[in-house]
C-alpha cells in the first residue's frame, strides 16, 4: 500500500500564526503576547452566552491583573450574520482599539478575523467574499479557542451566513491568519456535552477531508493523520466527562492539528454540501457535516480507497480488512458509529429538513466551487442531489 506523501511532486506553502502556544494554563501568557505586539488598548470579542461564564471572567482577570486596559464586544452570534461584523469594526475604530482578541468557538474567531480587516472603515464585507479579496493586513489578532472543533485559530478562512441568499460563504486570505493563538485546553472544560460532540465531529471531518483533498501534501497529511488519531482516542471521553483533562487536552491538540492541515489542503465536498444546511436551516456546523459525511465518503471511496485505508488504521491501530476498499468501508462505518454513540444526528429527516428542500440545496451546494474543487472525485449537480437523497 502506498504511503501518505508518496507521489507528491509539487511544492507547498506553509503559512501559520507567528506564535502558537499550547498547554494547560497558558491563557496566562495573553498579557505578554499583547505587549509583544505593542498593543495598549485591545478589544476582546465574544458571544453573549460566553461573556457571562467563568471563562470570560478568567480572561478578564488575567488582563486586569496585568493592568491592560481593554474593551469588550460581546455580541457575536453563532453562525454570525454579516451585518454585525461592521458594527464590531466600527466599535474598534471609534474607540481606538489597536488589537483584537477572539475568545470563543469558530464563529467568534472567524468574526474577529474579518472585523480586524474591516476596522479601517474602507471595506464592505461583500467585497471580501471569495479567495484573496483582502488587500492588506488589518489589526493584529490573537485567538483563544474555547471549543475543540473549528481550527480557525490557525487558518486563513472565515465563514459567514448570508441570510438573504440562505447560504454560507467563505472569505479566504493569508491576511486573515491570526498573529498569535493560545490553545489552552482548560478553556474548553465547561463546554456542554452536545457542543463537545458537535465540534469534535467537525474537527474529525476537517482532518479526514484535508487528508483526502487533492491539495494534500506530505506535511498536511502527517498533521491530518495525527489529528485523526487524537480525536479517535479522546472524543468519546471528552463527551462523556468534560472534566477529563487528558481527553480535553487530546481534543484541543487534535483540533489544532486539523486546522493546520486544512489551512494548507482545504476541506471538500462534505463541507460544500453541509453549507446549505447551515445557511438555510441553521443546523450547527458539526452536525451538518456529520449528516453528509457517510454519503460523500461512499461516493469518494472508489477513487481514494488506499488513503481511506490509512485512516482506518489510524483509528484502529491495525489492519482492519483484506483490501483497501473493505478498509474504506470499515472506516466509514466507524465514523458513523462514533457519531451515533456521542449523540450527533446522522440523517437529514431527523433535522426536520423536508425532502422538497433537496433540489434547492443541490443548487446551492453546486455553487461551492472553492470546496468542491478539493474533492478527490469530481461531482456534478446530479451527484450532489443523489447524495442529499441518500442522506435524507
C-alpha positions in Angstrom: 0.0 0.0 0.0 1.4 3.4 -0.9 2.4 5.6 2.0 0.9 9.0 2.5 3.1 11.6 0.8 4.3 9.2 -1.8 4.0 10.5 -5.3 3.7 14.2 -4.4 5.8 16.0 -7.0 4.9 19.7 -6.2 5.9 22.1 -3.5 3.6 23.5 -0.9 3.2 26.7 1.1 3.2 26.7 4.9 1.6 29.8 6.4 0.5 29.9 10.1 0.4 32.4 13.0 3.7 33.8 14.2 3.1 32.3 17.6 1.0 29.3 18.7 1.1 28.4 22.4 -0.4 25.1 23.5 -1.0 23.8 27.0 -3.0 24.0 30.2 -3.0 27.4 31.9 -1.3 29.2 29.0 -4.1 31.8 28.8 -1.9 33.5 31.5 0.5 34.3 28.6 -2.0 36.6 27.0 -0.7 39.9 28.5 2.8 39.1 27.4 1.7 38.5 23.8 -0.4 41.7 23.8 2.6 43.7 25.0 4.9 42.0 22.4 2.6 43.2 19.7 2.8 46.8 21.1 -0.9 47.0 21.9 -2.2 49.3 24.6 -5.9 49.1 24.0 -7.1 45.6 22.8 -10.7 44.7 22.1 -12.0 41.4 23.5 -14.7 39.8 21.3 -17.0 37.0 22.4 -20.6 35.9 22.3 -23.3 36.9 24.8 -23.5 33.5 26.4 -19.8 33.1 26.8 -19.4 36.6 28.2 -21.4 35.5 31.3 -19.2 32.4 32.0 -16.2 31.8 34.2 -14.1 31.5 31.0 -14.7 35.2 30.3 -14.1 36.1 34.0 -10.8 34.3 33.9 -9.6 36.0 30.7 -10.6 39.4 32.0 -8.9 38.7 35.3 -5.7 37.9 33.5 -5.9 41.2 31.6 -6.9 43.2 34.7 -4.2 41.8 36.9 -1.6 42.8 34.3 -3.0 46.4 34.1 -4.1 46.0 30.4 -7.0 48.3 29.6 -9.4 46.7 27.2 -12.8 46.9 25.6 -15.5 44.3 25.3 -17.7 43.4 22.2 -19.9 40.5 23.3 -22.5 40.5 20.6 -21.1 37.8 18.3 -23.8 35.3 17.4 -23.4 31.6 16.4 -23.3 31.4 12.6 -22.9 35.3 12.7 -24.8 37.4 10.2 -22.6 39.7 8.2 -24.2 42.9 9.4 -22.8 42.6 12.9 -19.2 42.5 11.7 -19.3 46.1 10.5 -20.6 47.0 14.0 -17.7 45.4 15.7 -15.2 47.0 13.2 -16.8 50.4 13.9 -16.6 50.0 17.6 -12.8 49.2 17.3 -12.3 52.2 15.1 -14.2 54.7 17.2 -12.7 53.5 20.5 -9.1 53.4 19.3 -8.6 49.7 19.7 -5.3 48.5 18.3 -5.6 44.7 18.6 -8.5 42.2 18.6 -8.8 39.1 20.8 -11.2 36.4 19.6 -12.5 34.4 22.6 -14.8 31.6 21.6 -15.5 28.9 19.0 -15.2 29.1 15.3 -17.9 31.7 14.7 -16.2 34.1 17.1 -12.8 33.6 15.7 -14.0 34.0 12.1 -15.9 37.1 13.1 -12.8 38.6 14.8 -10.5 37.9 11.8 -12.8 39.7 9.4 -13.6 42.5 11.8 -9.9 43.1 12.1 -9.5 43.8 8.4 -12.6 46.0 8.3 -11.6 48.1 11.2 -10.1 50.8 8.9 -13.6 51.5 7.6 -12.5 51.2 4.0 -14.1 47.8 3.1 -17.6 46.2 3.0 -17.7 42.5 3.8 -19.4 41.8 0.4 -16.2 42.9 -1.3 -14.2 40.3 0.6 -16.1 37.1 -0.1 -14.1 34.6 -2.1 -10.4 34.0 -2.3 -7.7 36.7 -2.0 -10.0 39.7 -2.0 -8.5 41.3 1.1 -5.9 43.9 0.0 -3.9 44.2 3.2 -3.5 43.1 6.9 -5.9 44.6 9.4 -5.5 45.0 13.1 -3.3 42.3 14.9 -5.3 39.4 16.2 -4.9 36.9 19.0 -7.2 33.8 19.1 -8.3 31.9 22.3 -10.4 28.9 21.2 -12.9 27.7 23.7 -14.1 24.6 21.7 -12.1 21.8 20.0 -13.5 21.9 16.6 -13.0 24.8 14.1 -9.2 25.2 13.9 -10.0 28.8 13.0 -7.2 30.0 15.3 -4.6 28.9 12.7 -6.5 29.1 9.4 -6.8 31.8 6.6 -10.6 31.1 6.3 -13.7 32.8 7.8 -17.2 31.5 7.1 -20.4 33.7 7.3 -24.1 33.2 6.8 -25.7 35.4 4.2 -29.4 35.4 5.3 -30.9 36.8 2.1 -29.3 34.1 0.0 -29.8 31.4 2.6 -26.2 30.3 2.2 -22.8 30.3 3.9 -19.8 31.7 2.1 -16.1 31.7 2.8 -13.6 34.6 2.9 -10.1 33.2 2.3 -6.9 35.2 2.5 -3.5 34.9 4.1 -4.3 38.3 5.7 -6.8 36.5 7.9 -4.2 34.2 9.5 -4.1 35.3 13.2 -0.9 36.8 14.5 -1.0 34.5 17.6 -3.1 31.8 19.1 -3.3 30.4 22.6 -4.8 26.9 22.7 -5.4 26.3 26.4 -7.4 23.1 26.9 -8.6 24.4 30.3 -10.8 27.0 28.4 -12.8 24.0 27.0 -13.6 22.2 30.2 -17.1 23.9 30.7 -18.2 23.3 27.1 -21.6 21.3 27.2 -21.7 17.7 26.1 -23.7 18.4 22.9 -21.3 21.2 21.8 -18.3 19.0 22.6 -19.8 16.3 20.4 -20.7 18.6 17.5 -17.4 20.5 17.4 -15.5 17.2 17.9 -17.1 15.7 14.8 -16.3 19.0 12.9 -12.6 18.6 13.9 -12.5 15.0 12.8 -14.1 15.8 9.4 -11.5 18.6 8.9 -8.8 16.0 9.4 -10.4 13.5 7.1 -11.2 15.8 4.3 -7.8 17.5 4.4 -6.2 14.1 4.2 -8.2 13.1 1.2 -8.1 16.5 -0.5 -6.5 16.8 -4.0 -4.3 19.6 -2.4 -2.9 17.4 0.4 0.8 17.5 0.7 3.3 15.5 2.8 3.2 17.9 5.7 -0.6 18.3 5.7 -1.1 14.5 5.6 1.1 14.0 8.7 -0.9 16.6 10.5 -4.2 15.1 9.3 -3.4 11.6 10.4 -2.1 12.7 13.8 -5.3 14.7 14.3 -7.4 11.7 13.4 -5.5 9.5 16.0 -6.0 12.1 18.7 -9.7 12.7 18.1 -10.4 9.0 17.8 -8.8 8.4 21.1 -10.4 11.2 23.1 -13.7 12.3 21.6 -16.0 9.9 23.4 -14.1 10.5 26.6 -14.5 14.3 26.3 -18.2 14.0 25.6 -18.7 11.6 28.5 -16.8 13.6 31.0 -16.0 17.2 30.3 -13.6 17.4 33.2 -11.4 14.7 31.9 -8.3 16.8 31.5 -6.4 14.3 29.3 -9.3 14.0 26.9 -9.8 17.7 26.7 -6.1 18.1 26.0 -6.2 15.5 23.3 -9.2 17.1 21.6 -7.6 20.5 21.7 -4.5 19.2 20.1 -6.5 17.2 17.5 -8.5 20.3 16.6 -5.3 22.4 16.3 -3.6 19.9 14.1 -6.7 19.5 11.8 -6.8 23.3 11.5 -3.2 23.4 10.4 -3.9 20.6 7.9 -6.9 22.1 6.2 -5.3 25.6 6.2 -3.0 24.0 3.6 -5.1 21.3 1.9 -8.6 22.6 2.3 -11.8 20.8 3.0 -14.0 19.3 0.3 -17.5 18.1 -0.6 -18.7 17.2 2.9 -18.3 20.9 3.8 -19.7 22.0 0.5 -22.9 20.0 1.0 -23.2 21.0 4.6 -23.2 24.7 3.9 -26.8 24.9 2.7 -27.9 23.1 5.9 -26.3 25.9 7.9 -27.2 28.8 5.7 -30.9 27.9 5.2 -31.8 25.7 8.1 -29.3 27.0 10.7 -28.1 23.5 11.5 -24.9 23.6 13.7 -21.9 23.2 11.5 -20.5 19.9 13.0 -23.9 18.3 12.8 -24.4 19.4 9.2 -21.0 18.0 8.3 -21.8 14.7 10.1 -25.1 14.2 8.2 -23.3 14.5 4.9 -20.2 12.5 5.9 -21.1 8.9 5.2 -22.7 9.5 1.8 -19.9 11.8 0.5 -17.3 9.3 1.7 -19.1 6.4 0.0 -19.2 8.5 -3.2 -15.5 9.2 -3.0 -14.4 5.7 -1.9 -13.6 4.1 -5.2 -11.0 6.7 -6.1 -9.2 7.1 -2.8 -9.6 3.7 -1.1 -5.8 3.5 -0.4 -5.9 6.7 1.6 -9.1 5.8 3.4 -7.4 2.6 4.4 -4.7 4.7 6.1 -7.5 6.5 8.0 -8.9 3.1 9.0 -5.6 2.1 10.5 -5.3 5.5 12.2 -8.5 5.0 14.2 -8.0 1.3 15.0 -4.2 0.9 15.1 -4.3 -2.2 13.0 -5.2 -3.5 9.5 -8.9 -3.8 9.5 -9.6 -5.6 6.2 -8.0 -7.6 3.4 -8.4 -4.9 0.8 -8.3 -1.1 0.7 -11.9 -1.0 -0.4 -13.1 -3.1 2.5 -11.0 -1.0 4.9 -12.5 2.2 3.5 -16.0 0.8 4.2 -15.0 -0.1 7.7 -13.7 3.4 8.3 -16.9 5.0 7.0 -18.9 2.7 9.3 -16.6 3.7 12.2 -17.2 7.4 11.6 -21.0 6.9 11.5 -21.0 4.7 14.6 -18.9 7.2 16.7 -21.3 10.0 15.7 -24.3 7.9 16.9 -22.5 7.0 20.2 -21.9 10.6 21.1 -25.4 11.7 20.0 -24.8 13.6 16.8 -27.7 13.3 14.3 -26.8 11.5 11.0 -30.0 11.9 8.9 -31.5 14.9 7.2 -35.0 13.9 8.1 -34.1 13.9 11.8 -33.1 17.5 11.5 -36.6 18.4 10.2 -35.3 19.1 6.7 -38.1 18.3 4.1 -37.5 16.1 1.1 -38.7 19.0 -1.0 -35.7 21.1 0.0 -33.2 18.8 -1.7 -33.2 20.4 -5.2 -32.7 23.9 -3.7 -29.8 22.6 -1.5 -28.3 20.9 -4.5 -28.3 24.2 -6.4 -26.7 26.0 -3.5 -24.0 23.3 -2.9 -23.2 23.2 -6.6 -22.0 26.8 -6.3 -19.4 25.9 -3.6 -16.7 25.5 -6.2 -13.9 26.5 -3.7 -14.6 23.4 -1.7 -15.8 21.1 -4.5 -12.6 21.6 -6.4 -10.7 20.0 -3.5 -12.7 16.8 -3.5 -10.8 13.7 -4.6 -13.7 12.8 -7.0 -15.5 15.3 -9.2 -19.2 15.9 -8.5 -21.8 17.4 -10.8 -25.2 18.7 -9.7 -26.9 15.3 -10.3 -24.3 13.6 -8.0 -24.9 16.2 -5.3 -28.7 15.8 -5.4 -28.3 12.0 -5.2 -26.1 12.3 -2.1 -28.7 14.5 -0.4 -31.4 11.9 -1.2 -29.3 9.2 0.3 -28.7 11.3 3.4 -32.4 12.0 3.9 
